[in-house]
Amino acid sequence: MNSQSQGGIAARLQAQGRLDEATLAAAQRQAQQQGLSLGAALLAQEGLDTPAFAEAASEAFGLPLFDLAAFDLRHAPRGLLKEAFLRKHQLLPLLRRGATLFVATADPSEHQGLAEGKFHSGLTLAPVVVELRQLRRGLETFLSENSEALLAGLEDDSLEMLGEDDSAAEVSALDSAQNPEEAPVVRFINKVLVDAIRSGASDIHFEPYEHRYRVRFRTDGMLREVATPPASLGQRLAARLKVMSRMDISERRVPQDGRIKLKVSQDQAIDFRVNTLPTLYGEKVVLRILDPSSAKLGIDALGYEPEQKALFLEALAQPQGMILVTGPTGSGKTVSLYTGLNILNTAERNIATAEDPVEINLEGINQVNVNPRVGLDFAAALRAFLRQDPDVVMVGEVRDLETAEVAIKAAQTGHLVLSTLHTNSAPETLTRLRNMGVPSFNVATSVSLIIAQRLARRLCNHCKVPHTVPQTALLELGFEAEDFQEPFTLYEAKDQGCEHCHQGYRGRVGLYEVVRITPRLQALILEDGNALALAEAARAEGFLNLRRAGVLKAKAGITSLLEVSRVTAASG
């Protein structure tokens, strides 16, 4: 019956012209190799008409086809099946009637999930067919609303576990969430952390106010509210986070820094950098999610234009000199530096880094956490590196004249130095070094490459819409006459986005200004030329500025003009 029904789905789709032989053959191979049902393998194929699949599945199995958009998920039964199980089998509880639980599924041939659900819940699971995209959207809504329910009925005596330390600073989120004896606060925080990882967030904000408490995620550079637990729980939520990050829970008057290693599976762990800040109504806690994979994306994934990539690789290949990466906080400077270090990380090179703090652990690289309280600042670490026979040195940030002088000395004595600086553009970086007190001669002879960067949100490929802008307006925004020689299409974000994105955007792409210090620029630096003169000279040398780099990304349909204007407003 099962195989016949699955074959019936495929036959119906083929008869309707919704399934070609190649897609069916690919699904059959995948089903055989991975032990999947044919239905699950079909749903995994790119370009499958999922509404047509839902209709065919409904007819083949004799099950009702349900429009989830017409159902209020607030009435869905909760607490019957665990989140991990629902995600694994893509099942959504809809209605309980006696010993029967009606569940939404996109693939009714997946009998294993229905059998396991009966075992876990003690109820008979009756499947109802729902279109795949509707199901995914509904499941995320159901589970996000369920996080609020974790705090419902919370009692003071359920918080005893807050005082317990976590061995090796590792917390198993999935295990904790599945343990019914765990404190609701613990389960809530674990769920927030796992949801943040799953949604691709970069930061999590736990914020106390006088009458409310909120949790926000920063996704693709934008903050959005995800939960509002009771304000009375603020202190306890902060305490739990401080226990997890091994801070002093009795100290609430000064900021503290810590780190959490969240074990999400047997072979995967995610690091969080944690900071607390005493505010008027309690401690605000911010967690930065440190994704080790971001450092290994490779240079092609970052968004450099071909000529910019060539300049970066050329500078990395030099035995000495200084490469400076500049931009505001959260602009991807660390990822750019780590990408460069990964390229340089070979057995023939000795690489040392001084960071505040070390964000991502890289094997083969000697990484040092600076600690000014014991006298180990960037300058001191850099001096120590120079006695360790280094080939490549990375300094987290050039903050003062002392660090700048030691870094420049290293760059002039046969070492490749990578560092960051907080300025708006590449030309401003040169003037900033001079303003610190670094002599113009040293700036001109030591700095080899400057990268200024921003991160712009990528348009969602599933829902972006064409956008018409008058040519005069485009010229004002940074387009040039030669841009109009060939036709192109500009896009903008769809207002509400779709199930694949957040408000029309998904992911981010780098906008870069990569400037090599040429003899012409060296001469200007020696003459103490200002940032405007340096910018004009860099443009004359053919280097793209940030606005121009953004225009090229918009022209290619990767981002929108609105997003380019937003992230490059300060750089001109």
SULVEN-V735449 format. One record per run of one state. SS is the DSSP state (H for helix, E for strand, L for the rest). FROM is the first residue (numbers start at 1). LEN is the number of residues. If there is no record, write none. Layout:
BEGIN
SS/FROM/LEN ; SS/FROM/LEN
END
This chain:
BEGIN
L/1/1 ; H/2/14 ; L/16/5 ; H/21/14 ; L/35/3 ; H/38/6 ; L/44/6 ; H/50/12 ; L/62/3 ; E/65/1 ; L/66/2 ; H/68/3 ; L/71/2 ; H/73/3 ; L/76/7 ; H/83/7 ; L/90/2 ; E/92/6 ; L/98/2 ; E/100/6 ; L/106/5 ; H/111/11 ; L/122/2 ; E/124/6 ; L/130/2 ; H/132/18 ; L/150/6 ; H/156/8 ; L/164/3 ; H/167/3 ; E/170/3 ; H/173/6 ; L/179/5 ; H/184/16 ; L/200/3 ; E/203/6 ; L/209/4 ; E/213/7 ; L/220/2 ; E/222/6 ; L/228/3 ; H/231/14 ; L/245/11 ; E/256/10 ; L/266/2 ; E/268/12 ; L/280/2 ; E/282/9 ; L/291/1 ; H/292/5 ; L/297/2 ; H/299/3 ; L/302/4 ; H/306/11 ; L/317/4 ; E/321/6 ; L/327/6 ; H/333/12 ; L/345/6 ; E/351/5 ; L/356/10 ; E/366/4 ; L/370/1 ; E/371/1 ; H/372/3 ; L/375/1 ; E/376/1 ; L/377/1 ; H/378/9 ; L/387/5 ; E/392/4 ; L/396/5 ; H/401/12 ; L/413/3 ; E/416/6 ; L/422/4 ; H/426/11 ; L/437/3 ; H/440/7 ; E/447/13 ; L/460/5 ; E/465/3 ; L/468/3 ; H/471/7 ; L/478/3 ; H/481/4 ; L/485/5 ; E/490/3 ; L/493/9 ; E/502/1 ; L/503/2 ; E/505/12 ; L/517/2 ; H/519/8 ; L/527/4 ; H/531/10 ; L/541/5 ; H/546/10 ; L/556/5 ; H/561/7 ; L/568/5
END
